[in-house]
Amino acid sequence: MEIKSKGSAIWGIVLMILAITGGAMGAHALEKVLTEQLLESYQTGVDYMLYMGLSLLLLSLWPKELVKVGTVLIKAGVVLFSGSIFGLVFLKNGGGDAPIPLVIATPVGGTLMIAGWIMLLLKVALRK
C-alpha cells in the first residue's frame, strides 16, 4: 500500500497519538479530579479524535483528488469538536463559565465532520 496523501497520514498519526495519550490521561489522572459527567464528555472528545485519526490514516491511501475536500472538513471538524469539548471540560471543572464561541464550536465541529463524510460519499458515489 502506498500513502497518497502524506498530510492526511500525518494528521491521522498525530490524532492517534493525542487520543491514546488523552485516553491514558483520562483513565489514570483525570478520573480523580473530574466528575463522572465531565469524564464522559472528555472521553467523547478522545473517542472522536481516535475515530477520525484512524479514518484519516485509511483515507491517506486513497487518491488525493478523491479525498481532499472531505479530509479538510474532517480535520477542521475534529479540531473544533474534540478541542472544544476538552476546553469546556477543563473550564467547567475549574468552576468557570463556558464562553459562547467554545459552546458553539462543538456542534459546528460535528457538522464539519459529517459534511466531510458526505463529501467523501459523493466523491465515491459519483466517481466513474
KOLDOTI-776896 format. One record per residue (C-alpha): x, y, z; residue number from 1; residue in one letter. Coordinates in Angstrom, 3 decimals, padded with zeros to 6 digits. Layout:
<domars>
+----------+----------+----------+-----+---------+
:        u :        v :        w : num : residuo :
+----------+----------+----------+-----+---------+
:        X :        Y :        Z : NUM :       A :
...
+----------+----------+----------+-----+---------+
</domars>
This chain:
<domars>
+----------+----------+----------+-----+---------+
:        u :        v :        w : num : residuo :
+----------+----------+----------+-----+---------+
:  000.000 :  000.000 :  000.000 :   1 :       M :
:  001.193 :  003.430 : -000.903 :   2 :       E :
:  000.414 :  006.603 :  001.015 :   3 :       I :
: -001.138 :  009.017 : -001.459 :   4 :       K :
: -001.833 :  011.854 :  000.946 :   5 :       S :
:  001.072 :  012.474 :  003.306 :   6 :       K :
: -000.835 :  015.277 :  005.048 :   7 :       G :
: -003.760 :  013.032 :  005.947 :   8 :       S :
: -001.378 :  010.317 :  007.131 :   9 :       A :
:  000.441 :  012.781 :  009.394 :  10 :       I :
: -002.841 :  014.184 :  010.716 :  11 :       W :
: -004.073 :  010.637 :  011.379 :  12 :       G :
: -000.914 :  009.673 :  013.241 :  13 :       I :
: -000.914 :  012.866 :  015.332 :  14 :       V :
: -004.593 :  012.405 :  016.220 :  15 :       L :
: -003.897 :  008.793 :  017.217 :  16 :       M :
: -001.004 :  009.890 :  019.453 :  17 :       I :
: -003.166 :  012.583 :  021.069 :  18 :       L :
: -006.123 :  010.217 :  021.511 :  19 :       A :
: -004.037 :  007.470 :  023.094 :  20 :       I :
: -002.276 :  009.959 :  025.367 :  21 :       T :
: -005.568 :  011.674 :  026.203 :  22 :       G :
: -007.273 :  008.368 :  026.911 :  23 :       G :
: -004.496 :  007.291 :  029.262 :  24 :       A :
: -004.625 :  010.671 :  030.987 :  25 :       M :
: -008.379 :  010.325 :  031.430 :  26 :       G :
: -008.108 :  006.801 :  032.784 :  27 :       A :
: -005.282 :  007.459 :  035.221 :  28 :       H :
: -005.146 :  011.121 :  036.199 :  29 :       A :
: -008.368 :  012.878 :  035.316 :  30 :       L :
: -010.719 :  010.299 :  036.842 :  31 :       E :
: -009.536 :  011.537 :  040.225 :  32 :       K :
: -010.338 :  015.204 :  039.533 :  33 :       V :
: -013.283 :  015.232 :  037.100 :  34 :       L :
: -016.894 :  014.432 :  037.864 :  35 :       T :
: -018.334 :  011.374 :  036.139 :  36 :       E :
: -020.268 :  013.600 :  033.717 :  37 :       Q :
: -017.184 :  015.657 :  032.807 :  38 :       L :
: -015.117 :  012.496 :  032.408 :  39 :       L :
: -017.747 :  011.116 :  029.995 :  40 :       E :
: -017.610 :  014.326 :  027.970 :  41 :       S :
: -013.811 :  014.199 :  027.945 :  42 :       Y :
: -013.928 :  010.577 :  026.769 :  43 :       Q :
: -016.277 :  011.560 :  023.922 :  44 :       T :
: -013.662 :  014.051 :  022.696 :  45 :       G :
: -010.971 :  011.359 :  022.909 :  46 :       V :
: -013.155 :  008.795 :  021.123 :  47 :       D :
: -013.901 :  011.054 :  018.160 :  48 :       Y :
: -010.244 :  012.009 :  017.907 :  49 :       M :
: -009.408 :  008.299 :  017.761 :  50 :       L :
: -012.089 :  007.542 :  015.145 :  51 :       Y :
: -011.074 :  010.424 :  012.912 :  52 :       M :
: -007.358 :  009.600 :  013.318 :  53 :       G :
: -007.955 :  006.039 :  012.137 :  54 :       L :
: -010.164 :  007.309 :  009.334 :  55 :       S :
: -007.552 :  009.776 :  008.110 :  56 :       L :
: -004.916 :  007.046 :  008.125 :  57 :       L :
: -007.118 :  004.901 :  005.909 :  58 :       L :
: -008.069 :  007.829 :  003.687 :  59 :       L :
: -004.391 :  008.668 :  003.176 :  60 :       S :
: -004.236 :  005.541 :  000.988 :  61 :       L :
: -006.957 :  006.814 : -001.359 :  62 :       W :
: -006.268 :  009.058 : -004.361 :  63 :       P :
: -005.661 :  012.618 : -003.158 :  64 :       K :
: -008.148 :  014.178 : -005.582 :  65 :       E :
: -010.869 :  011.889 : -004.217 :  66 :       L :
: -010.418 :  012.772 : -000.541 :  67 :       V :
: -009.043 :  016.324 : -000.472 :  68 :       K :
: -012.198 :  018.288 :  000.384 :  69 :       V :
: -013.603 :  015.606 :  002.700 :  70 :       G :
: -010.422 :  015.273 :  004.724 :  71 :       T :
: -010.071 :  019.050 :  005.116 :  72 :       V :
: -013.587 :  019.180 :  006.573 :  73 :       L :
: -012.897 :  016.196 :  008.831 :  74 :       I :
: -009.647 :  017.734 :  010.116 :  75 :       K :
: -011.310 :  021.073 :  010.886 :  76 :       A :
: -014.250 :  019.264 :  012.442 :  77 :       G :
: -012.249 :  017.123 :  014.834 :  78 :       V :
: -010.168 :  020.104 :  015.974 :  79 :       V :
: -013.311 :  022.107 :  016.739 :  80 :       L :
: -015.318 :  019.183 :  018.146 :  81 :       F :
: -012.758 :  017.485 :  020.371 :  82 :       S :
: -010.866 :  020.681 :  021.139 :  83 :       G :
: -013.977 :  022.497 :  022.326 :  84 :       S :
: -015.058 :  019.525 :  024.448 :  85 :       I :
: -011.650 :  019.466 :  026.154 :  86 :       F :
: -011.798 :  023.214 :  026.710 :  87 :       G :
: -015.313 :  023.025 :  028.135 :  88 :       L :
: -014.432 :  020.129 :  030.447 :  89 :       V :
: -011.465 :  021.949 :  031.945 :  90 :       F :
: -013.337 :  025.263 :  032.236 :  91 :       L :
: -016.316 :  023.622 :  033.947 :  92 :       K :
: -014.043 :  021.618 :  036.230 :  93 :       N :
: -012.353 :  024.848 :  037.291 :  94 :       G :
: -015.723 :  026.415 :  038.015 :  95 :       G :
: -015.542 :  028.768 :  035.052 :  96 :       G :
: -018.302 :  029.735 :  032.676 :  97 :       D :
: -018.227 :  028.340 :  029.185 :  98 :       A :
: -017.720 :  031.109 :  026.606 :  99 :       P :
: -020.335 :  031.054 :  023.836 : 100 :       I :
: -017.794 :  030.572 :  020.992 : 101 :       P :
: -016.485 :  027.444 :  022.707 : 102 :       L :
: -020.011 :  026.099 :  023.229 : 103 :       V :
: -020.866 :  026.751 :  019.567 : 104 :       I :
: -017.624 :  025.140 :  018.331 : 105 :       A :
: -018.729 :  021.642 :  019.386 : 106 :       T :
: -021.786 :  021.318 :  017.105 : 107 :       P :
: -020.001 :  023.214 :  014.322 : 108 :       V :
: -017.133 :  020.714 :  014.547 : 109 :       G :
: -019.548 :  017.782 :  014.484 : 110 :       G :
: -021.306 :  019.268 :  011.460 : 111 :       T :
: -017.981 :  019.690 :  009.655 : 112 :       L :
: -017.076 :  016.042 :  010.303 : 113 :       M :
: -020.455 :  014.929 :  008.939 : 114 :       I :
: -020.037 :  017.232 :  005.921 : 115 :       A :
: -016.595 :  015.720 :  005.301 : 116 :       G :
: -018.037 :  012.223 :  005.239 : 117 :       W :
: -020.885 :  013.331 :  002.969 : 118 :       I :
: -018.314 :  014.835 :  000.569 : 119 :       M :
: -016.411 :  011.549 :  000.576 : 120 :       L :
: -019.621 :  009.636 : -000.079 : 121 :       L :
: -020.486 :  011.896 : -003.009 : 122 :       L :
: -016.973 :  011.694 : -004.478 : 123 :       K :
: -017.027 :  007.887 : -004.319 : 124 :       V :
: -020.630 :  007.504 : -005.495 : 125 :       A :
: -020.182 :  009.873 : -008.443 : 126 :       L :
: -016.786 :  008.511 : -009.465 : 127 :       R :
: -016.707 :  006.846 : -012.861 : 128 :       K :
+----------+----------+----------+-----+---------+
</domars>
